[in-house]
Amino acid sequence: MELLKQIEAVVREAGEIVLSARDVLDCTMQKTSAADLVTAYDLKVEQLLKERLPQLVPGSIFFGEEEKENADPSKGWAFIVDPIDGTANFVRGLRQSAVSVALAKDGQVEYAVALDPYRNELFTAKRGEGAYLNGQPIHVSDRPLEKGIFGMGSAPYNKGLHAATLDLLGQMFDRSCDFRRMGAAVLDLCAVACGRLDAFFEYELCPWDYAAASLVITEAGGTISTLEGKPIPVTEKCTVWASNAVNAHVLSELRV
């Protein structure tokens, strides 16, 4: 079986764990703050992915949100994984969460799979071969921001970024029809890839939040970078800007 299909199969199995969740509040723990949570289901999904994914690429490392090997994901093959992106949504039953898996080689994402188990929507990409939603090709929109809607994240784990976030939100809101804050970065970014949103920003995300979606976006004809206009890394937190091609110029016009 082709590698992308093998990754898809493992991710769909992980999605079944998400859908099986019951009494989530009873197995929820706080990490760094009340906004930063982990559940027994996050850990169960990550354990499945850690057991199964490296078997697909011998010698690869596993770099996950809840458990990280002492290795550099920018060297060699590395799985960059968020077992449940949108844990705060998951805990509250908002049904806006995803399983996200990127496979990178020497710091460049080559394969991407992101599953919204609630909507049964599987976003996939392989470098150079386009982006897909449930097997159908997807592309970013061609809407300018003044006719569009953008997504945003609020960097909830770093209150020192809230003023900058609200300032940029105001700038973008003035230029657009409306905005959405849905709470699962990988799904927001994939929404840009398939044309549901026309841009997205957040002041602080981790590699497992954006790695898979970054390839889906570029393979769908969009752009993704830091707010400073630099390539996004696979090793550390950064700001994130994503958009369709029509709105790529907007970043240079913003105060960030």
N, C-alpha and C positions, 0 to 999 in steps of 0.2 A: 504494500500500500504506500502511496506517495506520502512524503513526510507531512505535508500540510494536513492531509486527511487523517493521519494518525494523531496529530495534535488536536484536531477538531474532535475526534472520538473521545479523547481523554477529557477535554473541556466539557463536552456534553455530559459525560459521567459526573463531573464535578457539579454541573448545573442541577443534576438530579438531587444531589445532597442539599443544595440551596432550597429547592422546591419541597424537600421533605421536612424542613425545619418546623419545629413546634416549640412553644414555650420559650422563645428566644431570650426574653428578659431574664429568665431564670439561669441562663448560662452566659450572661454578659459581664465582662470585666472592664474596668477603666484602666487605660494605659497612662498617658502623660497628663490627661485632663478629662473633664466630663464630656468634652467633644470628641475625644479620641478613644474609641471603644474597640474591643475585640470580643468575639463570641466563640463558643465551642465549635460552631459551624465553620467559622473562618479557619480555625486550626485543623478541623477535619478535612476541609477542602484542600488546604495547603499540604497536608500530609499526603493525600492522594496524589496531588500534582508532583510533589517531591519524589514520591516513589515511582511514578510512572513516566514522567517526562524525560528525565535524564537517560532512561533506558533507550529512548528513541535516538539519541545522539550520544554514543559512548564518548566519555571524556568531557562532556559538557558540565557546567556548574549550574547551581540553582540559586537564584537571587530573588527571594520572596519578601513580602511585606512583614510577615510574622517571624520568618526564620531565614537568616542569611548565612551562607557559607563564608568562610574567611578567604575569599577569592575576589579577584577584580573582574567584574562583568564586562569590562571593555577589552578583555584579552581572551581570545579563543571563542568557543561556542558557549553561550549563556542563556538560560531561560530566565526571563524577568517577569515576575508573576505577582498579580494581586488576586488572592483567592476570592475575596468578596469586596469589590470596589463599591463604596456606598454603604458601609457598615451601619452608619447612623440611620439611614433609610431602612436597612434590613431589620434592625432592632425594633423599629417603630411600625413595621408592616407597611411601609410606603410602596413597596414593590418597584423600586427603581434602583437596582443593583446589578452587578455584572461580575463574571469571571473573566479575567484578562490575562493572556499569555503572549509574550513576545519571545522570539528566539533570535538572538543577535550573534553576529560573528565579528570579533575585533571592534566592538562598539557600534556596529551598524545593524539595525534590525532587518532581518531577512524574511521572517515569517511572523504573522500576527493573527491571533484568534481572540475575539471578544464575544462573549455570549450573554445576552439578556435572557435569562431562563423564564422570566414571567411572560414575555412577549414571544418567546421562541424565536428570537432574532439572533442570528449568528453572523457576525462581521468577520471577514477573513481577507488576508492579503499575502501575496508572495512578491518579493521585490521584482519589478519589471513585468509583472503579469496582471496588474490591475487589482481593484478592490471589489469585494462582493458582499451582498447581504442575502443570506440563504441561497447562495449559488447564482444570484442574478447580479450583473455588473451595476455598480453605483458610481455616481459622479457628484462633485460639489455643485452647488447652485451657481447661477450667473446673476443673482440679485445684488445690486449695490446696497450698501448698508442703509441708505436712506429709505429703502423699500423693504428692508429686511429685519430680522430678529437675531440677536446674538445671545449666546450663553455665557455664563460667568460662574466662577467659584469664589468663595469668600475667605480663603485661607484660614479656616476656623481654628487651626492649631497654633496660629501665631497672631495674637491680637495686636502686635506692633505693626502689622501690615493692614489693619482695618481702615485707617484713614486714607492710605494710598489706594486701596481697593475701592472705597466709596468715591474718591475723586475720579478714578478712571471709569467707574460705572457711570457717573454723571456725564463725563465727556462722551462716552459711547451712547448713552441713552439719548442725549441731545442730537446725535447723528442718525438715529435709527427709529424704527416703529415701536420696538419693545424689546424686553430681555427676559430670559428665563434663568432661574437658579435651581437646578434639579438635584444636585447632590451626589452625582456619580460621574467623575471626570471622564472616564473612558467612554461612557454613553454620550456625554455632551460632545466629546470630540468626534465620535462616530456619527453623531447627528450632523456635524459640519460636513463630514465625508459624504453623507448621502443626501445633502441638500435640505435637511430640515431646519438647520441653523445656518447662518451666513458668516459667523465669526464666533470666537470664544477667547476668553482670557482668564487667567488666575495668577496671583502673585507668588504662590508657592505650591508646587506639586512635586511628588517623588517619582523616580523613574518608573516604578510599577504602575503609577497612575496614568502615565501617558505613552509608555513605550510601544505597546501594541497599536494603540490608536494613531500614533504618529505615522506608522507605515500605511495604515488604512487611509489616512488623509492624503498623504502624498501620492499614493497609487490611485486615488480618486480625483486627482488633479488639483488638490489644495496645497496650502503652505502651512508649515508649522515651524516655530522658532521660539526663542526666549523673547520677552518684551524688549530686550536690548538688541534684538535682531541677530542673535548668535544661534548656532546650532544647539539643539537640546542635547544634554549629555545622558548617558545611561548609568552614571555612577553617583549622582548627587541631586539634591533638590534644585529646582530652578523655577523661574517665572515661565509662563507658557502663553503664547499667542498662536491661534490657528484661524485660518479664514479660507474662503474661496479665492480664486485668482483675481476677481474683480475688486475685492476689498484688501488685497495685500498691501496696497499703498497707504491704507489708513494708519497702520502702525507708526509710520514715520511722522504722522501729523499729530500724534497724541503726546501728552505730557505723562511720562511713566517714571 
